[in-house]
Amino acid sequence: MHLHNTKRVALSLFLCFTILSCKKETGKLLLENDNEEQQVLDSIYLYANQIYFWNDRLPKYTNFNFKKYTTGSSIAKYSHEIFDLTSYALNPETGKSFEFNPDNVFEAKFSTIISKSNSGSQNNYSLTDLGYNYGITLVAVGNSAIYIEYVIKNSPAETNGIKRGMKVEEINGRKSENTEDFYKYVKTAFDGDKVELILNGKPNAYKSEKYTIKRMAYIADPVNMVSILKINNINIGYISYLKFSSPKGRDESLNNAFSYFNNEDVKELIIDLRYNGGGDILTCENFANLVAPQSANGKVMRKEKYNTLMQKGEATLLTKQPILNDDGSPAFIINGRTATLADGDYSINANTSLFKKTAGLNNLTRVYFIVSKKTASASELLINCLKPYMDVKLIGTRTTERPADPVKTFGKPIGFFPVKIKSYSLYLSLFQNLNANNEGNYFNGMSTNITADDDVETDFGNIEEKGLRSALDDMAYSPKVAAVKNKALESKSATGGNISNVKREVFGAGELQELIKSQFKLRK
């Protein structure tokens, strides 16, 4: 087989729009007859039947009732079908679907479909869409308080001096309140080109100030905070990371952070992923290489396990999905034709990644992660990859959980890549990520070792912040800190009252919990 890579091996998927339909009596593919909605419904089933991770649990085409999808919008019908298809594979540990979604029992936890026209609000592969392009998310805590949950570096909010922990007193002249009516008002306000906030709280010494933020384009930095705590002459690194958003693993700010840690002889590391919903797998691999000890070099980092049909290279419908470069040109040419996803090698051997230590810290024996129920996908993958080689401890920050409930991560060991169907991107659960010990069954979330409240009054990197404090306490270091060196942002230590998690609502652009594959190996 002749293979020619026209531009690069690591590539983003821009696949052509393909419609598959099925003759009801024969099951043969065709590109005509049915209306568009029926074609898309057929295509979703047909792709699932070949590439869905649990495809062996699906009913036969003739036994699947397509006629039930008659009400609602097109996207609602497709989502309903996906939900039904994902309901067949049951997790023996729970007796419920592997894709059971406790936050919305009528929606699949992982698999979804996104329209091109709606991709900006639902499919955030970049931090630029979070916080409605202002670079902040708001959180309502208790009965009468709204706070800045986090601020994205380089965003309009960050350049205007807004910090996590500021209390929102007013938005566009209206006093904050924890009511559904006000929540709707907040959404409308943040849909505009400008928003005015009156803020108070710890970061500005409890002094009310007015901030005017204008919506604008910016290059978001996922590294939110980098600092070094010096305790008992031991340097402890802290990094807050909001998104595995750098395409193809190129993350200069992350690399610079670990170069800084290495130069400062960091001996302990705390990684804050409490709001990190995932992202690009290659960025996750880069992060893992920066953290793992030198002894892991050359050993298994992770494995991707596809269904049997995919592993055998028999998912023939993927011939309808060409692999293209960002500009639409063929990424690979095989014997004079454009390579398709059907040319991919989905065997476990071809999808096993090894540690490649070229930078970062070399001698860590343990690492602490600060997590929450929002910690998902690539974040969980990073944790899982390191477990066979390090002592990994999880600090669970309580957000919406009741005080007696355990804190777990989101629970998404599943990854995917998009399949294009007309103007839609179909994301089906395609592969399970396993570590060197073949562990990867955290469908219900990863259990945490220690629980702490998510104190949104306190900025990241502040030693009074409860997640960070819990990690330091578990390290058995003295609470007295000799020095704090902040690489990215300054943080000021302050004390304040505890927040009672009576009610908590988050305002911000919704996002897909991602574990996106962007690089493929072709079959030889």
C-alpha positions in Angstrom: 0.0 0.0 0.0 1.4 3.4 -1.0 1.0 6.0 1.6 1.6 9.7 1.1 1.1 12.2 3.9 0.3 15.5 2.1 0.8 17.7 5.1 1.1 16.2 8.6 0.5 13.1 10.6 -1.1 14.8 13.6 -4.3 16.2 12.2 -7.6 17.7 13.0 -10.6 15.9 11.6 -12.6 17.8 9.0 -14.7 15.0 7.5 -17.0 15.4 4.5 -20.7 15.4 5.0 -22.1 11.9 4.2 -25.6 10.6 4.5 -26.3 6.9 4.8 -29.8 5.5 4.6 -31.1 1.9 4.7 -33.6 0.1 2.5 -36.1 -1.2 5.0 -36.4 -4.6 3.3 -32.7 -5.3 2.6 -30.6 -3.1 4.8 -28.4 -2.0 1.9 -27.0 1.5 1.8 -28.4 4.1 -0.5 -28.3 7.9 -0.7 -31.8 8.7 -1.8 -35.5 8.0 -1.2 -36.0 8.9 2.5 -36.3 12.5 3.6 -33.3 14.1 5.4 -34.5 13.4 8.9 -35.0 9.7 8.2 -31.6 9.6 6.4 -29.9 11.0 9.5 -31.8 8.7 11.8 -30.8 5.7 9.7 -27.2 6.9 9.5 -27.0 7.2 13.3 -28.1 3.6 13.8 -25.9 2.3 11.0 -22.8 4.0 12.3 -23.6 2.9 15.8 -24.0 -0.7 14.6 -20.5 -0.7 13.4 -18.4 1.7 15.5 -20.2 2.1 18.8 -18.1 0.6 21.6 -21.0 -1.5 22.8 -22.3 -2.3 19.3 -22.7 -6.0 20.2 -25.6 -5.0 22.6 -27.6 -3.2 19.9 -30.8 -4.7 18.4 -31.0 -5.6 14.7 -32.1 -2.8 12.4 -35.4 -4.6 11.7 -36.2 -4.7 15.4 -35.4 -1.0 16.1 -38.4 1.3 16.1 -37.6 4.4 14.0 -41.3 5.5 13.8 -41.3 6.7 17.5 -39.1 9.7 16.6 -41.9 12.0 15.3 -42.1 14.9 17.7 -39.8 17.8 18.4 -37.0 19.4 16.5 -34.7 17.4 14.3 -31.9 17.5 16.8 -34.3 16.4 19.5 -35.3 13.4 17.5 -31.6 12.5 16.8 -30.7 12.9 20.5 -33.7 10.7 21.5 -32.5 8.0 19.1 -29.0 8.2 20.5 -30.4 7.9 24.0 -32.3 4.8 23.1 -29.3 3.2 21.4 -27.1 3.8 24.4 -29.6 2.3 26.8 -28.9 -1.3 25.8 -25.4 -1.8 27.2 -25.8 -2.2 31.0 -23.0 -1.7 33.5 -23.0 -4.9 35.7 -21.8 -2.8 38.7 -24.9 -0.6 38.7 -27.5 -2.4 36.6 -27.9 0.8 34.6 -26.7 1.8 31.2 -23.0 2.6 30.9 -24.2 5.9 29.6 -26.7 6.6 32.4 -26.6 10.3 33.0 -27.6 11.2 36.6 -27.9 14.8 35.8 -30.4 14.2 33.0 -31.8 10.7 32.9 -33.3 11.2 29.4 -29.9 12.1 27.9 -26.9 9.9 27.2 -23.9 10.7 29.3 -21.3 10.4 26.6 -22.7 10.0 23.1 -24.3 13.0 21.4 -24.9 14.8 18.1 -24.2 18.5 17.4 -25.4 20.6 14.6 -23.0 22.8 12.8 -25.1 25.9 13.5 -25.0 25.1 17.2 -21.5 23.9 17.6 -20.2 27.2 19.0 -22.3 26.9 22.1 -22.4 23.2 22.7 -19.0 21.9 21.5 -16.4 24.0 23.2 -13.0 22.7 22.0 -11.5 26.1 23.0 -11.6 28.1 26.2 -12.7 31.1 24.2 -16.3 30.1 24.4 -16.5 29.6 28.1 -18.1 32.4 30.1 -19.8 33.7 27.0 -16.6 35.0 25.6 -16.0 37.3 28.6 -13.8 34.6 30.2 -15.6 34.0 33.5 -18.1 31.7 35.0 -20.4 32.6 37.8 -21.6 30.3 40.6 -24.5 30.8 43.0 -23.8 29.4 46.4 -26.1 29.3 49.4 -29.3 31.3 49.3 -28.2 34.8 48.4 -24.7 34.9 47.0 -23.2 34.8 43.5 -19.4 34.6 43.0 -16.9 34.6 40.2 -16.1 30.9 40.0 -13.1 31.2 37.8 -11.5 33.6 35.3 -9.7 32.5 32.1 -6.3 34.0 31.6 -6.0 36.5 28.8 -9.8 37.0 28.7 -11.5 40.4 28.9 -12.4 39.6 32.5 -8.8 38.8 33.4 -7.4 41.9 31.8 -9.9 44.0 33.7 -8.6 42.6 37.0 -11.5 40.3 37.9 -10.5 37.3 40.0 -12.0 34.2 41.4 -13.7 34.8 44.7 -15.2 38.2 43.9 -18.8 38.4 45.0 -21.2 39.7 42.4 -23.5 42.4 43.9 -25.0 43.7 40.6 -25.1 42.8 36.9 -26.1 45.6 34.6 -27.6 47.5 37.4 -29.7 44.7 38.8 -29.0 43.4 42.3 -28.0 39.7 42.4 -30.5 37.2 43.7 -30.7 33.4 43.6 -33.9 33.0 41.6 -34.8 31.4 38.3 -35.9 34.8 36.9 -32.5 36.3 37.7 -30.7 33.3 36.1 -32.5 34.1 32.9 -31.6 37.7 33.2 -27.9 36.7 33.6 -28.0 34.7 30.4 -29.5 37.6 28.5 -26.9 40.1 30.0 -24.0 37.9 29.0 -25.4 37.5 25.5 -24.7 41.2 24.9 -21.5 42.8 23.8 -20.8 44.5 27.1 -21.7 43.7 30.7 -21.3 45.8 33.9 -20.6 44.1 37.2 -20.4 45.5 40.8 -18.0 43.2 42.6 -17.0 42.8 46.2 -15.1 40.1 48.2 -11.7 38.9 49.4 -9.7 39.7 46.3 -10.5 43.4 46.5 -10.5 43.6 50.3 -14.3 43.6 50.5 -14.6 46.9 48.7 -17.4 47.3 46.1 -16.0 48.2 42.6 -17.5 48.6 39.2 -16.1 46.6 36.3 -17.1 47.0 32.6 -16.2 44.1 30.4 -16.5 44.1 26.6 -16.9 40.9 24.6 -13.9 40.4 22.3 -11.7 37.7 20.8 -8.8 36.5 22.8 -6.3 33.6 22.9 -7.2 31.7 26.1 -4.5 30.3 28.3 -5.5 27.0 29.9 -2.8 27.4 32.6 -4.7 29.5 35.1 -2.2 29.6 37.9 1.3 28.5 38.6 3.0 28.9 42.0 5.6 27.4 44.2 5.0 27.0 48.0 8.2 26.7 50.0 7.5 24.8 53.2 10.3 23.4 55.5 12.8 24.1 52.7 10.8 21.9 50.3 9.4 23.4 47.1 5.8 22.4 46.3 4.5 23.1 42.8 0.9 24.1 42.2 -0.8 24.4 38.8 -4.4 25.1 38.0 -5.3 23.9 34.5 -8.7 24.6 33.0 -8.7 22.7 29.7 -6.7 20.3 27.6 -7.3 22.7 24.7 -4.0 22.9 22.8 -4.4 21.1 19.5 -2.0 18.2 18.9 -0.5 18.5 22.3 1.4 21.8 21.7 1.0 23.8 24.9 3.8 26.3 25.4 2.5 27.7 28.6 2.2 24.2 30.2 5.7 23.3 29.1 7.0 26.7 30.5 5.3 25.9 33.8 7.1 22.6 34.2 10.4 24.2 33.1 9.8 26.6 35.9 9.1 23.8 38.3 12.2 22.0 37.2 14.4 25.0 37.6 13.1 25.6 41.1 13.7 22.0 42.1 10.1 21.2 42.9 9.8 18.0 45.0 6.0 17.8 45.4 3.3 18.6 42.9 -0.4 19.6 43.2 -2.5 19.7 40.0 -5.8 21.5 40.2 -8.3 20.0 37.7 -11.5 20.7 39.6 -13.2 22.6 36.6 -11.4 20.7 33.8 -13.9 18.9 31.6 -11.3 17.3 29.3 -10.1 18.0 25.7 -7.4 16.9 23.4 -5.8 13.5 24.0 -2.4 14.6 22.7 -2.3 17.5 25.2 -3.1 15.0 28.0 -0.2 12.8 26.9 2.1 15.8 26.9 1.0 16.6 30.4 1.5 13.0 31.6 5.1 13.0 30.2 5.8 16.2 32.1 4.7 14.7 35.4 5.7 11.0 35.2 9.0 9.9 36.8 11.9 9.1 34.6 11.5 5.4 35.5 8.2 5.4 33.4 10.0 6.4 30.2 9.4 3.9 27.4 6.6 2.1 29.4 2.9 2.0 28.6 1.0 5.2 29.2 -2.4 4.3 27.9 -4.2 2.0 25.5 -7.3 2.6 23.4 -9.7 -0.4 23.2 -12.2 -0.3 20.3 -15.0 -2.8 19.6 -14.1 -6.1 17.8 -15.3 -4.9 14.4 -13.2 -1.8 14.6 -10.1 -3.7 15.7 -10.5 -6.1 12.7 -10.8 -3.2 10.3 -14.3 -4.2 9.2 -16.2 -1.0 10.0 -16.9 -0.4 6.3 -19.1 2.7 6.8 -16.0 4.7 7.7 -15.1 4.7 4.0 -17.6 7.5 3.8 -15.4 9.6 6.1 -12.3 11.0 4.4 -9.5 12.3 6.5 -8.8 15.9 5.5 -6.5 18.7 6.6 -7.8 22.0 8.1 -8.0 23.5 4.6 -10.1 20.6 3.3 -7.3 19.0 1.3 -6.6 15.2 1.7 -4.3 14.5 4.7 -3.3 11.1 3.3 -3.2 9.6 -0.2 -3.3 5.9 -0.6 -2.9 4.4 -4.1 -4.1 7.6 -5.6 -7.2 8.0 -3.4 -8.0 10.1 -0.3 -7.5 8.0 2.9 -10.6 7.6 5.0 -11.2 6.6 8.6 -11.7 3.1 7.4 -8.0 3.0 6.7 -7.2 3.6 10.4 -5.7 0.9 12.5 -7.9 0.4 15.5 -6.0 -2.5 17.1 -4.9 -2.2 20.7 -1.2 -2.5 19.6 -1.5 0.4 17.2 -3.2 2.5 19.8 -0.9 2.0 22.7 1.0 5.1 23.8 4.3 5.0 25.7 5.8 7.5 28.0 8.4 9.7 26.3 10.3 11.7 28.9 12.0 14.7 27.3 11.1 17.5 29.8 9.4 18.2 33.0 9.9 16.7 36.4 11.8 13.4 36.6 11.8 12.2 40.2 8.3 12.7 41.6 7.1 9.7 43.6 3.6 11.1 44.3 1.2 13.7 42.9 -2.0 15.3 44.3 -5.0 16.2 42.1 -7.7 18.6 43.2 -10.9 17.4 41.5 -14.7 17.7 41.5 -17.7 16.2 39.7 -16.7 18.4 36.8 -13.3 16.8 36.4 -13.8 14.6 33.3 -12.4 12.8 30.3 -8.8 13.9 29.6 -8.5 15.0 33.2 -9.4 11.5 34.4 -7.2 10.0 31.7 -4.2 11.9 33.0 -4.9 10.6 36.5 -5.4 7.1 35.3 -2.2 7.0 33.2 0.0 8.0 36.2 -1.5 5.6 38.7 0.7 2.6 37.8 3.9 4.6 38.3 3.2 7.0 41.1 1.3 7.5 44.4 -1.7 9.4 43.1 -4.1 11.1 45.6 -7.3 12.8 44.8 -8.7 15.8 46.8 -12.4 15.9 46.0 -14.0 19.4 46.2 -17.6 19.4 47.1 -19.8 21.5 44.8 -23.5 20.3 44.6 -23.0 17.2 46.7 -24.7 16.9 50.0 -22.3 16.9 53.0 -22.7 13.2 53.5 -22.2 12.3 49.9 -18.8 11.2 48.6 -17.2 13.3 45.9 -16.3 11.6 42.7 -15.1 12.8 39.3 -17.4 12.9 36.3 -16.6 9.3 35.1 -15.7 9.2 31.4 -13.1 6.6 30.4 -14.6 6.8 26.9 -13.2 8.7 23.9 -14.4 9.5 20.4 -13.9 11.4 17.2 -16.6 13.0 15.1 -18.4 11.3 12.3 -20.0 13.8 9.9 -23.6 13.3 8.8 -24.8 16.2 6.6 -24.5 19.3 8.8 -24.1 17.3 12.0 -21.2 15.9 14.0 -22.0 12.5 15.6 -20.0 11.7 18.7 -20.5 8.1 19.7 -18.6 6.3 22.5 -15.9 4.7 20.4 -13.1 3.5 22.6 -12.2 2.9 26.2 -9.0 4.2 27.7 -6.9 1.8 29.8 -3.7 2.3 31.7 -0.7 0.0 31.9 -2.5 -2.2 34.4 -5.6 -2.4 32.1 -7.6 -0.2 34.5 -10.3 2.0 33.1 -13.7 1.2 34.5 -14.4 4.5 36.2 -17.7 4.9 34.4 -19.2 6.1 37.7 -16.4 8.4 38.5 -13.1 8.1 40.4 -13.3 8.0 44.1 -11.4 10.6 46.1 -9.1 10.2 49.1 -10.0 13.4 50.9 -13.0 15.7 50.7 -13.0 19.5 51.0 -15.5 22.3 50.3 -15.0 24.2 47.0 -14.5 27.6 48.6 -15.2 29.9 45.8 -14.4 32.9 48.0 -10.7 32.1 47.8 -8.5 32.4 44.7 -6.5 29.5 43.2 -3.1 29.0 44.7 -4.0 30.6 48.0 -2.9 28.4 50.9 -6.2 29.1 52.7 -8.2 27.6 49.8 -9.6 24.4 51.2 -8.6 22.0 48.3 -5.0 23.2 48.4 -4.9 23.2 52.2 -6.2 19.6 52.3 -3.4 18.5 50.0 -0.8 20.3 52.1 -2.2 18.8 55.3 -2.1 15.3 53.9 1.6 15.9 53.0 2.0 16.5 56.7 3.8 19.8 56.1 3.6 22.6 58.6 0.9 25.2 57.7 3.6 27.9 58.0 4.7 28.8 54.5 8.1 30.5 54.1 7.4 31.9 50.7 4.9 31.8 47.8 6.2 32.4 44.3 3.6 32.9 41.6 4.6 32.4 38.0 1.3 33.3 36.3 -1.0 35.3 38.6 -0.6 36.9 42.0 -2.7 35.5 44.8 -3.2 37.2 48.2 -3.8 35.2 51.4 -6.8 36.2 53.3 -9.3 34.8 55.7 -13.1 34.8 55.5 -16.2 32.9 56.5 -17.2 29.5 55.3 -19.7 29.1 52.6 -22.6 26.8 53.1 -23.5 24.8 49.9 -27.2 25.1 50.3 -27.8 25.8 46.6 -25.4 26.1 43.8 -26.0 27.1 40.2 -23.4 27.7 37.5 -23.7 30.3 34.7 -21.5 29.7 31.7 -21.5 28.2 28.3 -22.4 24.5 28.3 -19.7 22.2 27.1 -19.3 18.7 25.9 -17.2 16.5 28.3 -14.4 15.8 25.8 -11.9 13.1 25.1 -11.1 13.9 21.5 -8.9 11.8 19.3 -7.0 13.9 16.7 -4.3 11.6 15.5 -4.6 8.3 13.6 -2.4 5.5 12.5 -3.2 3.9 9.2 -3.2 0.2 8.6 -0.1 -1.1 6.9 
